[in-house]
Amino acid sequence: MFIFSNSGVNAVPVEMAILAQQAGVAVIGVLSRQYCAQAPLSPVGKRLYEVVDIVIDNQIPPGDALVEIGQSGLRSGAASTIVGAFLLNAILTEAECRLFNEGEAPPVYISSNMPGAAAHNAELLRRFKPRNPHL
């Protein structure tokens, strides 16, 4: 399971990581180590990096704001969402390539605008809907 929490201290992501691990699920936390070190702890009393199996540091500065607005002392330009999406896509793509190199057909949805997508995606739904009825 991937859990994204830029500050790494909010109660819900930390509690979710703890519950997932108690259920035997491996947990990967994506967070900013620098931000996490500065942010005050939630009532849970733990930081996400303390309760996950693998930590990915997204390198986002505290406050999740990259651009200083003039001389105002204010910052804007959040980056954690786009960096998190990029990291997740990079990891999934690498996993798909490794599956393929091991002789497995990775279950990848094809854009509905591509030829053959309807049949390909319908087959994936047929295979995986019993495991995930929300598909």
N, C-alpha and C positions, 0 to 999 in steps of 0.2 A: 504494500500500500504506500502510495506517495502522500505525504502531508506537507502542504505549503503554508508557511507562516513566516513572513519576512522578519517580524520582531522576535519570533520564537518563544514568546512568553504568554500569549493569550491562552486562556483556560481551555477553550474548546479544542484547539489542535493538540495541546498537550494531553488532555484527557482522552482524546480519540486515539492517540498513539499508545497510551497506556492500555486502553481497552483492547486495541488491536493486538498488542503483544500478548496480553492475557489470553486471547483467543488463538494464539499460535501463528499470527500473521506477521511476516517480516515487514518492518516499517522503514521507509526512507524519508528523512526530513529534509526539506529544501528551505533554507533560512539564511539570514545574514548573520554571520558569527559576530561581526562588529556591533550590529544593532542589538543582537541578543544579549551581548555582554553589558550594554548600557541600559536596556529597558528594565523597568521595575518588574519584579515577579508578580504573577497573579496569585490568587489564594491557593492554587494547586501547589505552589512552592517549588516547581521544577521548571527548567527550560527545555525546549523541545530537543535540543542536541543531547540532553542527558537521558532521554527516554526512547531514542530511536536506535535502530541497528546500523544505519548508514546515514551520514550527514553530508549534504551537498551545500556548500557555501556559495550563495549567489553573488557575493561581493558587493551587494547594494549598501550604500552608506546609511547610517542611522537616519530615520525619518522618511526613508524611501523617496528622497527628493534630490535630483541630480543637478538642477540649475539654480544658481543664485539669481534672484530678481534684483538687478541693479545693485544699489548700495543699501537696500532695505533690510538686509538681514534675513529676509524670507527666502525660502527655497520652494521649488515646485518641480514638476517633471518626474512623476513616479515611474519607476522602471521595473519593479518586482514582478508585475503581471507579465510583461512581455518577456523578461528574462526567464521566468518560471515556465511559460509556454514553450520557449525555445529549448530549455533544458529537457523538459518532458518529451518533446518531439524528437530531440536528438537521441535520447535514451531509447525511446520506442523504435526509432529507425535502426539503431545499432542492434537491438534485440531481434528485429525482423531480419536483418542481414545475417546475423548469426544463425537463426533458425534455418534460413535458406541454405547457408553454407553447410549445415548439418543434414541437409536432405529433407527438411520439413517445409511445407508450404505455409508461410505466415498468413494468418487470417487478417488481411488488410482490405478495408473497404475501398472501393474505387469511386472517384467522383461520379456523380450521376450524369454528368455531362460527357462522359467518355463512352465510346462504343463498348458494348458488352457489359456495362456496369450493372444494369438491372438484373441480369441473370446471375452474375457473380455475387452481387450483394444479397440477392434472395437466397442463394445457397448458404452464405454465412449466417443469415437470419435463421434459416432452417436448422443449422448446426448448433447455434448458440442460444436461441430463444428458450429452449428447455432449461438452460442454466441461468438465464437472465430474462424473465418474462417482461421486463420493461423495455426491451429492444423493439 
